[in-house]
Amino acid sequence: MVWQICLFIFLATSCSDGRFLPSSILEKVAKSIEMLEKEFNTSLPDVAEGPPLFIGLLKSELWENAKEKNILFAQVISMYWKMLSNSSKTQTSDYIKDLLEALNEYNVQYNKSLQKANDIIALSKLPMHELKIKRKAAAEIYLVLREVNIEENKRKRKRRQNPQGQKAYRPHLRG
């Protein structure tokens, strides 16, 4: 039940550029979600066991930055799309097609963010215990740390140029 609500809320409001699904499509998606809930028996008690799958992450303070949240949105959209496209191979229901169509609209918008998420996942799966990987990592460490240093210096410069807490000078124009 929780993931269906997540999907509905996500499809209704998550678009980063302010676009929303047209109301007719949104209504179609809402009906499709209801049908999906019935098919998956989301009212069974085991659905409520344990933490939510996606809502906890979407509300986490770790994902407050809009650009970073887009990465999370892209990954969640991708997971819903995989889930529904796998079930559509055996069941070609209209409501699943409607949900896939709505998810595809968001997939297009979050394509770059999805690539970023995939890059992070690929990095986390590197077999760092293998000798060849260790050699490559050792060969790149200077370049990587130099890039980190460049980024840190950019941030420091931005902070020095516009320190938080200091307001720009505005002349008092009231007489």
N, C-alpha and C positions, 0 to 999 in steps of 0.2 A: 504494500500500500504506500509506503513512504517513497519508494522510487518512482511510482506513478505520479504522485503529487509533485515530486522533484521535476520530473519530465514536463509536466504541465506548466509549472511555474517557470521553469527554465525556458521552455519554448515561448511562453507568453512575454517574458520580460528581459531576457538575457542579452539581447542584441546590443552590442557596444556602440553602434553608430546611431542609436535612437530609433531605428526602424523596428516596427512590430509586424507580426503577421496580420494580414487583413482579417477583419472580424469573421468573415465567412469561413476562412481557413482555420482560424482559431476555434470557432465553434465545431468544425469538423474534427479538429485535433482533440477537443475535449470529449466529444462523443467516442472517438477512437480510443482514447485512454480508458474511458469507462468500459468499453468492450474488451480491451486488453486486460483490465483488472478482473473482469469476469472469467476470461479464458485462463488466467494464471492463478485464479482463486486467491487473490490477495487478502481476503478477509480471514484466512486461516491464521491461527495464533503464532505459528513459527515465523511468519513474516515480521512480526513485531519484536522478535528476539534479537538481542545484540544491538550494536550501534547502527545508525543509518549508513547507507552506502555512500551517498554523495552530499547530502545536505550538510553534514558535519564539516566537510571540506569547504563547501561553498561559503559557510558562515565563519570559518576559521580566520583568526587575525593574521595568519601567515599569508593569506591570499587577499589582502586589502587593496593592494595596488591594482589598478584596472588592467594594465598591460599583463601583469602576472596572472590575474584572474582569467584573462582570455585564454591563457595556456590551459588552465584547469577546465574552462568551458569546452574548449576544443577536444580535450581528452574525454570528457563526459559525453559529449555529443557523439564522438567516435564509438564509445562503448555502447551507447544506446543503439546506434546505427548497426553495429555488428550483431547485437542481440536480436534486433528485429529482422535484419536481413537473413540471419541464420534460420529464424523461425519461419520466414516467408518462403523458404525453399520447399517446405512441406505444406504450408498453409498460405495460399495466396489471397488472403482476405483483403477486402477493400480498406478496412480500417488500418491494417498494417501498412498497406501501400500509402495511405494518407499520412501516417506517422513518418514513414521513410521520406516522403516528399518534403514534409516540414523540416525534418532533420537535415535533408540535403541542402535546403536553403541556408541553414546555419553552417553547415559544413563548408560551403563556399566562402562564407564570411570569415570563418575561423581557420582557414586552410594554413596560413602561415604560423598561427599559434599551435596548430596540431603538429606541424613539422618541428617546431621548437620542443614540444612535449616528446615527440619521438626521438629527437636528438638526446634529450636528457635520459630517456629510458635506455637508449643504446649505450650511453656512457655508463649507466649504472650496471649494465650487463657485461662490461669488459672484464675478461678473466685476468685480473691483476696478479694472480699467482703464477701465470705462465711467464717463462723466461723471455720469450720474444716480446711480449707486451711490456714487460719491465724494461727491456732495452729501449724500445721505442719511447716509452714514457721518460726514461732518463735522458734520451737524446733531445726531447722537447721541453724539459723542465725549465730551462733558462728562458726560452721564448714565451712559455705560458706565464711564468712569473713576471716577465717584462710587460706582458699585456695586462696582467692584474695591476701592476704598478702604474701603468699609464691610466687605467680606469680610476684608480685611487686618487691620483694627482688631479684628474678632471673633477672629481667630486670635491676634493679639497679646495680647488680653485673656485668652483661654484659657490661653496660655503663662504669663502672669503669675500667674494664679490657681492653676495646677497645674504648676509648672516641673518638667521632667523631671529625674530624679536626686534629687529631694527626696521622701522617703517621708513618708507621713502619720504623725503622732505616735501611737505605740502604747505604752501604759504597760507596764512590765515587771511582770508579775503573778507571776512565780516568786519564792518567798521566799528 
